[in-house]
């Protein structure tokens, strides 16, 4: 199933990232970040989007480590 519909990680996405040299923890963080970023970017208010993305990134950094690069 797809990560956004089942709440589980998409094994294919994780496998793809890991096959490109990304660690399992980093791959999981990237998948979660992407899920939230897709939703947040639909808000349509740039300042709110930036703040929410920063909050998501802060939480992920606490739980996984290295923060992702946030494109704006």
Contact map, one row per residue, 1 for C-alpha under 8 A:
111011010100000000000000000000000000000000000000000000000000000000000000
111111111100000000000000000000000000000000000000000000000000000000000000
111111111100000000000000000000000010000000000000000000000000000000000000
011111110000000000000000000000000010000000000000000000000000000000000000
111111100000000000000000000000000000000000000000000000000000000000000000
111111110000000000000000000000000000000000000000000000000000000000000000
011111111000000000000000000000000000000000000000000000000000000000000000
111101111100000000000000000000000000000000000000000000000000000000000000
011000111110110000000000000100100000000000000000000000000000000000000000
111000011111110000000000000000000000000000000000000000000000000000000000
000000001111111000000000000000000000000000000000000000000000000000000000
000000000111111100000000000000000000000000000000000000000000000000000000
000000001111111110000000000000100000000000000000000000000000000000000000
000000001111111111000001001100100000000000000000000000000000000000000000
000000000011111111100000000000000000000000000000000000000000000000000000
000000000001111111110000000000000000000000000000000000000000000000000000
000000000000111111111110001000000000000000000000000000000000000000000000
000000000000011111111111001000000000000000000000000000000000000000000000
000000000000001111111100000000000000000000000000000000000000000000000000
000000000000000111111100000000000000000000000000000000000000000000000000
000000000000000011111110000000000000000000000000000000000000000000000000
000000000000000011111111011000000000000000000000000000000000000000000000
000000000000000011001111111000000000000000000000000000000000000000000000
000000000000010001000111111100000000000000000000000000000000000000000000
000000000000000000000011111110000000000000000000000000000000000100000000
000000000000000000000111111111000000000000000000000000000000000101000000
000000000000010011000111111111100000000000000000000000000000000000000000
000000001000010000000001111111110000000000000000000000000000000000000000
000000000000000000000000111111111000000000000000000000000001000100000000
000000000000000000000000011111111100000000000000000000000000000000010000
000000001000110000000000001111111110000000000000000000000000000000000000
000000000000000000000000000111111111000000000000000000000000000000000000
000000000000000000000000000011111111100000000000000000011001000000010000
000000000000000000000000000001111111110000000000000000000000000000000000
001100000000000000000000000000111111111000000000000000000000000000000000
000000000000000000000000000000011111111100000000000010010000000000000000
000000000000000000000000000000001111111110000000000010000000000000000000
000000000000000000000000000000000111111111000000000000000000000000000000
000000000000000000000000000000000011111111100000000000000000000000000000
000000000000000000000000000000000001111111100000100110000000000000000000
000000000000000000000000000000000000111111110000100000000000000000000000
000000000000000000000000000000000000011111110000000000000000000000000000
000000000000000000000000000000000000001111111001100000000000000000000000
000000000000000000000000000000000000000011111100100000000000000000000000
000000000000000000000000000000000000000000111111100000000000000000000000
000000000000000000000000000000000000000000011111110000000000000000000000
000000000000000000000000000000000000000000001111111000000000000000000000
000000000000000000000000000000000000000000101111111100000000000000000000
000000000000000000000000000000000000000110111111111110000000000000000000
000000000000000000000000000000000000000000000111111111000000000000000001
000000000000000000000000000000000000000000000011111111100000000000000000
000000000000000000000000000000000000000100000001111111110000000000000000
000000000000000000000000000000000001100100000000111111111000000000000100
000000000000000000000000000000000000000000000000011111111100000000000000
000000000000000000000000000000000000000000000000001111111110000000000000
000000000000000000000000000000001001000000000000000111111111000000000000
000000000000000000000000000000001000000000000000000011111111100000110000
000000000000000000000000000000000000000000000000000001111111110000100000
000000000000000000000000000000000000000000000000000000111111111000000000
000000000000000000000000000010001000000000000000000000011111111110100000
000000000000000000000000000000000000000000000000000000001111111111100000
000000000000000000000000000000000000000000000000000000000111111110000000
000000000000000000000000000000000000000000000000000000000011111110000000
000000000000000000000000110010000000000000000000000000000001111111000000
000000000000000000000000000000000000000000000000000000000001111111100000
000000000000000000000000010000000000000000000000000000000000100111110000
000000000000000000000000000000000000000000000000000000001101100011111000
000000000000000000000000000001001000000000000000000000001000000001111100
000000000000000000000000000000000000000000000000000000000000000000111110
000000000000000000000000000000000000000000000000000010000000000000011111
000000000000000000000000000000000000000000000000000000000000000000001111
000000000000000000000000000000000000000000000000010000000000000000000111
